[in-house]
Amino acid sequence: MKTLKLERLTPAPPEGDLLDSPAFPKAAVRELGNETQAKNLHHATHTIRAKRQAVVSELDNWQDIRQAGADIKNRVGRHLDHYLAEFEKNATAAGAHVHWARDAEEANRIVIDLVRATGESEVTKVKSMVSQEIDLNEHLEEARIAAWETDLAELIVQLGHDRPSHILVPAIHRNRSEVREIFLREMGQYGTPCPPDVTDEPAELAAAARVHLREKFMRTKVGISGANFAIAETGSLVVVESEGNGRMNLTLPETLISVVGIEKILPTFQDLEVFLQLLPRSSTGERMAPYGTIWTGAREGDGPRDVHIILLDNGRTKVLSDPIGRAALRCIRCSACLNICPVYEKVGGHAYGSVYPGPIGAILNPQIRGLESVVDRSLPFASTLCGACNEVCPVKIPISNILVHLRRKAVDKKRAEAGLRPHVEPILMAGGGWVMGKGWRLGAAARLASVGGRVMGLFMHHIGNWHIPGVHRWTRARDVPMLPKHSARATFARRKKREARQLKHMQKELQKKLQGQLGCDPSVIDGAANSPTTPQQLPQLPPAAGQSAPGQNTPANAPKLPQLPPNPTCAPDIFGRPTTEELS
């Protein structure tokens, strides 16, 4: 029996699951070929980076605020069970319904059941990383519920049949011309069309999106959101944004469903002060966010009549059990680490095969999803370990340390699965240690490599994509220079010999010059200068004209003449001794 395939309600994303993505090195090679994306990423990341630096430098106590944020998050991690229970109690008292979801499957089921209970078939959404994490939109589509993104960048991604590539700016890989083409081609199929004469000016594109979204806001009765923070003390949720779509989505619908990761908890309302300084400066480079919406349960009057909060685990408690990796849960999704990362700038977010790209994704995804898939095992190696992300993280997550920790776990897992088969890296390291253990072995290896380099240099100028055991991952992605003709040790030895020859030659030339000037062998002078002499051994010279003989009519304070060697005719003036001609 043939299954009838229903027409989609919303634009289809790219085919395939993120977990089926290739390993990072292979995906990075693919993304490096996209020159337009590379230009877009370079411009956007450098612009945001400069704005962040400008506003951060205004605060003398920025490091103190960072430390305060890290301390608050650490306290939450140590007492998470207590703060979650407190949040549930206070949110329930305020009129909200709190649900608990162990994983993505439970969370999606709860959301679908809640939407179906309202009788509605479409929802509007605030930008939410956690909803992307559980692939909520596609599960709603399967349940014949249309989910419309209302964040401008998320709208661009959705209409473009694309996936987000950045935590803060999901469409960072697109430029204005591409956005215009997407709006003209897709908007009319899913709502109010884009004006046909629209240009690629940001103001006109934003106006087209505003008209398109306003119609959806006014007719949709169910809204779905995430939350930047959840206040345990009051049971409140907080959304920080810069467009205003979030506030409309949080106040206009009759039913509001918020999916929140359990790590978003803050103990008190006062703690929010710290993060409202950290987040806007680190994310958009602003002193404060244009829109900050705080809601506590359901109330009479304006706002939703029915509020549901789904607290999601989905691997977070497992991350919390790792004493090193748990620091990743401090993340406030600011994306500062992405904007500073040289790897992300070159390859973009799609190479990471996950909802969370960049350095934070490289440490968060392998912990939440595990190291089972090929892409998750490769993510800890998607970094140069330069440490730039550590310096800009507003909550001081030691990303580099966690990357090294996860690399060790990935290698250990690979070795365990390989059984007793020897791993190529230990063999190479043992061989290298044996060669370097003796100087003559290292010298022989260098000479052998030098010969090989000269031979290969006749045919090529660099080492290409060679399948060399142990170094293929390096040569596959880099143009490695050909081996030099001489090793560093040989080069220094040759230089030392050359300098010795030059010094010997200079000494000979100086000796010849002195012999020509003095009329005798300078070695005689050296011997005379080093031999002890007394005034009685020196010959008496005749007095000069107008002078008395030595010892006759000599003033008491008259300077004494220096002593001369036995042969005064060879006394050189370079030793500071007067010559015979000067004394005569």
Summary of the structure (lengths in Angstrom):
residues: 584
radius of gyration: 38.8
end to end distance: 131.8
largest distance: 141.2
contacts: 1755
relative contact order: 0.10
helix: 54%
strand: 9%
